[in-house]
Amino acid sequence: MSALDKNMSVSAYMNDIGAKARAAARVMASVSGERKTAALRGAAQLIGERRDDILAINAQEVEAAIGRDQKESFVDRMTLTAARIDDIINALGDIAAQDDPVGKVIRKWSRPSGLDFERVRTPIGVIAVIYESRPNVTVDAAAIAVKAGNAVILRGGSECIGTSKALFDCLQDALAANGLPEGAAQFVETPDREAVGALLSGLDGQIDLVIPRGGKSLIARVQSEARAPVLSHLDGICHVYIDRDAELGKAVDITLNSKMRRTGVCGAVETLLIDRARVEEIWPPVASALREAGCELRGDETIQKIDNEVEPAIQEDWGTEYLAPILSIAVVDGVAGAIAHIEKFSSAHTEAVVTENQKTADVFLSSVDSAIVLHNASTQYADGGEFGLGAEIGIATGRLHARGPVGVEELTSYKNIVRGSGQIRP
């Protein structure tokens, strides 16, 4: 990994990283699946061995963030615990255990010309991941990129750069021990914002894909300035719709979990929609569970008439990602009303319907055009690990290349291999 010499400019440092990444990418494309797997398992072992040191570094950075009056949700995202370290280790094991996607034949066919065709998965190349306060992204992003045969450049947030570097060192040592090329994974050590600008410039064409993971300002900057393709997600403005045919116990449990399991994750529900036909029965037990859990409630006029303790929702609430124990509630006219509200305000991330009517569920699932749609399940399942991907770099909300959790397979492209026996085209 390139080290930032005090006499080296940020521009020169970043260009050196880009050159090493490109050289590594050429080698990584043919590294065996066994070596990549061994490296990731080795990284998991090192993180376990260095757990106490990592937690100590993280505790110092969390204390500093609290001293700067950072938001509770921000502090939660950057905090590591013994359980979260275990989650990182387990995710590494899950990624390592996946089949190697590189070289996998997606499709095979022949033509009357006698030519045989194969469409085969290949690495994307050099991937830059720019993220903010989640140190686990350091490991998840690097592991997924490496498993898919790519070279990866990581630029994490300055608030927990020490924690991210400590985790990265475990990965880097394991890659080196298993003979993977220098530059297969690199961590940008400088907090200088110029480094982000350099990555977005493409480093003279060395970067093939940029993946941002963070808040609105980061995503907006990357989408505006990047000179390489961008794979990103927008805000997690997620919805739960409780239908007139919902089972009440499921409605309460799913809403409560979707909002309050972890309020600071992108899959947390931010708006609850309730069918007008049954709202007076559904709302009281749902409201009671949410209030008991400490959730602030903001409702439309109908909800306020039913429950005068609900704060009034304003227009901005319907398009707000709170990342906090706050929930907006709207009453809608059946599944058609729910779909119309989601179409207007959703960020195309994750939406759920609670109903025992399969026909209604099918209408919702086919009509809502978000990356993830669920029937009778919490929106907090919007997670790569829960999809069986081991981990994810993010939830892609666009419509090109990948949608939903971005795992190993989503960080590959493909090429077409054609085999002949001397054919020439007439």
C-alpha positions in Angstrom: 0.0 0.0 0.0 1.2 3.5 -0.8 2.3 5.5 2.2 1.9 9.3 2.3 5.3 10.8 2.6 5.4 14.2 4.2 7.2 15.5 1.1 4.6 14.0 -1.3 1.6 16.0 -2.5 -1.8 14.5 -2.1 -2.1 14.4 -5.9 1.1 12.4 -6.3 0.1 10.1 -3.5 -3.3 9.3 -5.1 -1.8 8.8 -8.5 0.6 6.3 -7.0 -2.3 4.5 -5.5 -4.1 4.4 -8.8 -1.1 3.0 -10.7 -0.6 0.3 -8.1 -4.3 -0.6 -8.2 -4.3 -0.9 -12.0 -1.3 -3.1 -12.0 -2.9 -5.3 -9.2 -6.2 -5.5 -11.1 -4.5 -7.2 -14.1 -3.1 -9.9 -11.7 -6.3 -10.2 -9.6 -8.3 -11.2 -12.7 -6.5 -14.5 -12.8 -5.9 -15.2 -9.1 -7.4 -18.5 -8.0 -10.5 -18.7 -6.0 -8.7 -20.7 -3.4 -6.1 -18.0 -2.7 -8.8 -15.3 -2.4 -10.8 -17.5 0.0 -7.7 -18.2 2.1 -6.8 -14.5 2.3 -10.3 -13.6 3.5 -10.4 -16.3 6.1 -6.9 -15.2 7.2 -8.3 -11.6 7.6 -11.1 -12.9 9.8 -8.7 -14.7 12.0 -6.5 -11.6 12.4 -9.4 -9.3 13.3 -10.3 -11.8 16.0 -6.8 -11.8 17.3 -6.5 -8.0 17.3 -10.1 -7.4 18.6 -9.1 -5.7 21.8 -6.7 -3.2 20.1 -9.4 -2.4 17.4 -12.0 -1.8 20.1 -9.7 0.4 22.1 -8.9 2.6 19.0 -12.6 2.8 18.2 -13.6 3.8 21.8 -11.2 6.8 21.6 -12.7 7.9 18.2 -16.3 7.4 19.5 -15.5 9.5 22.6 -14.1 12.3 20.4 -17.2 12.2 18.2 -19.4 12.5 21.2 -17.3 15.4 22.4 -18.0 17.2 19.1 -21.7 16.7 19.6 -22.2 14.4 16.7 -25.7 13.1 16.1 -26.6 9.9 18.0 -27.2 8.0 14.7 -23.8 9.1 13.5 -22.1 7.8 16.7 -24.0 4.6 16.5 -22.8 3.9 12.9 -19.2 4.4 13.8 -19.3 2.4 17.1 -17.9 -1.1 17.3 -18.8 -3.6 20.0 -17.6 -7.1 20.6 -20.9 -8.3 18.9 -20.3 -6.0 15.9 -16.7 -7.3 15.6 -18.2 -10.8 15.5 -20.5 -9.7 12.8 -17.6 -8.5 10.7 -15.7 -11.8 11.2 -18.8 -13.8 10.3 -19.4 -11.7 7.2 -15.8 -12.3 6.1 -16.4 -16.0 6.5 -19.6 -15.9 4.5 -18.0 -14.0 1.7 -15.0 -16.4 1.7 -17.4 -19.4 1.4 -19.1 -18.1 -1.7 -18.3 -19.6 -5.0 -15.8 -17.6 -7.0 -17.7 -15.7 -9.7 -14.8 -15.0 -12.0 -14.9 -17.3 -15.0 -18.5 -18.5 -14.3 -20.4 -19.1 -17.5 -23.6 -17.1 -17.4 -24.9 -18.4 -20.8 -23.8 -20.7 -23.5 -25.2 -21.2 -27.0 -24.3 -22.1 -30.6 -25.2 -20.6 -33.9 -25.9 -22.1 -37.4 -22.5 -20.6 -38.4 -20.9 -23.3 -36.3 -19.6 -20.7 -33.8 -19.9 -21.5 -30.1 -20.6 -18.6 -27.7 -20.1 -18.2 -24.0 -20.8 -15.2 -21.7 -18.4 -15.3 -18.8 -18.1 -13.3 -15.6 -15.1 -11.1 -15.3 -13.9 -8.6 -12.6 -14.8 -4.9 -13.2 -11.2 -3.8 -12.6 -10.4 -1.0 -10.1 -13.1 0.1 -7.7 -13.0 3.2 -5.5 -15.2 3.1 -2.4 -15.8 6.4 -0.7 -17.7 6.1 2.6 -18.3 7.9 5.8 -18.6 6.7 9.4 -19.1 2.9 9.2 -15.8 1.2 9.9 -17.3 -2.2 9.0 -17.6 -0.9 5.4 -13.8 -1.1 5.2 -13.8 -4.8 5.6 -17.1 -5.5 3.7 -16.2 -3.5 0.7 -12.6 -4.7 0.4 -13.6 -8.4 0.9 -16.4 -8.2 -1.7 -14.2 -6.5 -4.2 -11.3 -8.9 -3.7 -13.6 -12.0 -3.9 -14.8 -10.7 -7.2 -11.3 -10.3 -8.5 -11.0 -6.6 -8.4 -8.5 -4.1 -7.0 -10.1 -1.7 -4.5 -9.2 1.7 -3.1 -10.9 2.6 0.2 -11.4 6.2 1.4 -13.2 6.2 4.8 -14.5 9.0 7.0 -11.9 11.0 9.0 -14.0 10.5 12.2 -13.0 6.8 12.5 -10.0 6.6 10.2 -8.0 4.9 13.0 -10.6 2.2 13.4 -10.9 1.7 9.7 -7.1 1.5 9.3 -6.8 -1.1 12.1 -9.4 -3.3 10.4 -7.8 -2.7 7.0 -4.3 -3.7 8.3 -5.8 -7.2 9.2 -7.0 -7.6 5.6 -3.8 -6.2 4.1 -1.6 -8.6 6.1 -3.8 -11.6 5.1 -3.7 -10.6 1.4 0.1 -10.4 1.6 0.5 -13.7 3.4 -1.5 -15.4 0.7 0.5 -13.9 -2.2 -2.1 -11.5 -3.5 -0.6 -8.6 -5.4 0.5 -5.3 -3.8 -2.3 -2.8 -4.5 -5.1 -5.4 -4.5 -6.6 -3.4 -1.6 -5.4 0.1 -0.6 -6.5 2.4 2.1 -6.2 6.2 1.7 -4.5 7.3 4.9 -4.9 11.0 4.5 -8.1 12.7 5.7 -7.4 15.6 3.2 -10.6 16.2 1.2 -8.3 16.6 -1.9 -8.0 12.8 -1.9 -11.7 12.5 -2.6 -11.4 14.9 -5.5 -8.6 12.9 -6.9 -10.6 9.7 -6.7 -13.5 11.4 -8.4 -11.2 12.6 -11.2 -10.6 9.0 -12.1 -6.9 9.1 -11.4 -6.0 9.4 -15.1 -8.4 6.7 -16.1 -7.3 4.2 -13.6 -10.6 3.8 -11.8 -13.4 1.8 -13.4 -16.2 2.3 -10.9 -16.9 4.6 -7.9 -19.2 3.5 -5.1 -20.2 6.1 -2.5 -21.6 5.1 0.9 -22.9 7.9 3.0 -25.2 10.8 3.3 -26.8 13.2 0.8 -23.9 15.6 0.5 -21.4 12.8 -0.3 -23.7 11.1 -2.8 -24.5 14.4 -4.5 -20.8 15.3 -4.8 -19.9 11.9 -6.2 -22.7 11.9 -8.7 -21.8 15.4 -9.8 -18.0 15.2 -10.0 -17.2 11.6 -10.8 -15.5 10.9 -14.1 -16.0 7.2 -13.8 -19.3 5.3 -13.6 -21.0 5.5 -10.2 -23.0 2.8 -8.4 -24.8 4.5 -5.5 -27.9 4.5 -3.4 -30.0 7.5 -2.5 -31.6 8.0 0.9 -33.4 5.1 2.5 -36.9 6.7 2.5 -38.6 3.3 3.2 -42.3 2.6 3.7 -44.4 0.0 5.4 -48.0 -0.3 4.1 -50.6 -2.0 6.5 -53.4 -3.2 4.4 -57.1 -3.7 5.4 -56.4 -7.5 5.3 -53.4 -7.4 7.5 -53.1 -9.7 10.6 -52.9 -7.2 13.4 -50.1 -8.9 15.4 -47.9 -9.1 12.3 -48.7 -5.4 11.6 -47.5 -4.3 15.0 -44.4 -6.5 15.1 -43.3 -5.7 11.5 -43.8 -1.9 12.0 -42.0 -1.9 15.3 -39.0 -3.9 14.0 -38.8 -1.9 10.8 -38.5 1.3 12.7 -36.9 0.6 16.0 -34.5 -2.4 15.6 -31.9 0.1 14.4 -33.1 3.5 13.5 -29.8 4.7 11.9 -29.6 2.1 9.1 -30.8 2.8 5.5 -33.4 0.0 5.7 -35.3 1.6 8.7 -38.8 2.5 7.8 -39.4 6.3 7.7 -43.1 6.4 6.7 -46.0 4.1 7.7 -49.0 3.9 5.5 -52.3 2.5 6.8 -55.4 1.5 4.8 -58.3 3.9 5.6 -60.7 1.0 5.6 -59.3 -0.3 8.9 -57.1 2.5 10.4 -59.2 3.0 13.5 -58.6 -0.6 14.5 -55.0 -0.8 13.4 -53.6 2.4 14.7 -54.0 2.1 18.5 -51.9 -1.1 19.0 -49.3 0.1 16.5 -49.1 3.5 18.2 -48.8 1.9 21.6 -45.9 -0.3 20.6 -44.1 2.5 19.0 -44.5 4.9 21.9 -43.4 2.3 24.4 -40.2 1.9 22.3 -39.6 5.7 22.4 -40.6 6.6 18.9 -41.8 10.1 18.0 -44.9 10.1 15.8 -45.9 12.6 13.2 -49.2 12.0 11.4 -51.5 13.4 8.8 -54.9 15.0 9.6 -56.7 11.6 9.7 -54.3 10.1 12.2 -54.4 13.3 14.3 -58.2 13.1 14.5 -57.9 9.5 15.8 -55.0 10.2 18.1 -54.6 13.8 19.4 -51.1 13.0 20.9 -49.6 12.6 17.4 -47.6 15.6 16.2 -48.7 17.1 12.8 -46.6 15.9 9.8 -45.5 18.6 7.4 -44.8 18.2 3.7 -41.1 17.7 4.2 -41.7 14.7 6.5 -42.8 12.5 3.6 -39.4 12.9 1.9 -37.2 12.8 5.0 -34.8 10.0 6.0 -34.8 10.6 9.8 -32.2 7.9 10.8 -33.7 8.5 14.2 -36.7 7.3 16.3 -39.2 9.4 14.4 -41.9 8.0 12.1 -44.4 9.8 9.8 -47.8 8.2 9.3 -50.3 8.7 6.5 -53.7 7.2 5.9 -54.2 6.0 2.3 -57.1 4.6 0.2 -56.1 1.0 -0.1 -53.2 -0.5 -2.0 -53.6 1.9 -4.9 -53.3 4.8 -2.5 -50.2 3.3 -0.9 -48.6 2.7 -4.3 -49.3 6.3 -5.3 -47.8 7.7 -2.1 -44.6 5.5 -2.5 -44.2 6.5 -6.1 -44.3 10.2 -5.1 -42.0 10.2 -2.1 -39.9 7.0 -2.1 -36.2 6.9 -2.8 -36.7 3.5 -4.5 -34.9 1.7 -1.7 -37.1 -0.7 0.3 -40.9 -1.0 0.8 -43.0 -3.6 2.6 -46.7 -4.6 2.5 -48.5 -6.3 5.4 -51.5 -8.2 4.3 -53.0 -11.7 4.3 -54.6 -11.1 0.9 -52.2 -12.6 -1.7 -53.8 -10.7 -4.6 -53.2 -7.4 -2.8 -49.6 -8.5 -2.0 -49.0 -9.4 -5.7 -50.3 -6.0 -6.9 -48.0 -4.2 -4.4 -44.9 -6.3 -5.2 -45.4 -6.0 -9.0 -46.3 -2.3 -9.0 -43.8 -0.7 -6.5 -40.6 -0.1 -8.4 -38.1 -0.1 -5.6 -34.9 -2.1 -5.3 -36.4 -4.3 -2.5 -40.1 -5.0 -1.9 -41.2 -7.3 0.9 -44.5 -9.1 1.8 -45.1 -9.6 5.5 -41.5 -8.9 6.6 -39.5 -6.1 8.2 -37.7 -3.6 6.0 -34.7 -4.2 8.1 -34.1 -7.3 6.0 -32.7 -4.9 3.4 -29.2 -6.1 4.1 -26.7 -8.2 2.1 -26.1 -10.6 5.0 -29.8 -11.3 5.2 -29.9 -11.9 1.5 -27.2 -14.6 1.9 -24.5 -12.4 0.3 -22.3 -12.4 3.4 -22.2 -8.6 3.3 -22.8 -5.7 0.9 -21.2 -2.5 -0.1 -24.6 -0.8 -0.2 -28.1 -0.9 -1.5 -28.2 0.2 -5.1 -31.3 2.1 -6.0 -30.6 2.8 -9.6 -31.9 0.7 -12.5 -28.6 -0.1 -14.3 -26.1 -2.9 -13.6 -27.2 -3.7 -10.0 -30.2 -3.1 -7.8 -30.6 -3.9 -4.1 -27.7 -5.3 -2.0 -24.4 -5.0 -3.9 -22.4 -8.2 -3.2 -19.7 -10.2 -4.9 -21.6 -11.0 -8.1 -22.7 -7.3 -8.5 -19.0 -6.3 -8.7 -18.4 -8.3 -11.8 -19.0 -7.6 -15.5 -18.8 -10.2 -18.3 -17.2 -10.8 -21.6 -18.2 -12.8 -24.6 -16.0 -15.7 -25.7 -16.5 -17.0 -29.2 -15.0 -20.3 -30.4 -14.7 -21.2 -34.1 -13.1 -23.6 -36.5 -12.0 -21.2 -39.3 -15.3 -19.4 -40.0 -15.3 -16.3 -42.1 -18.4 -14.1 -42.5 -20.0 -14.1 -46.0 
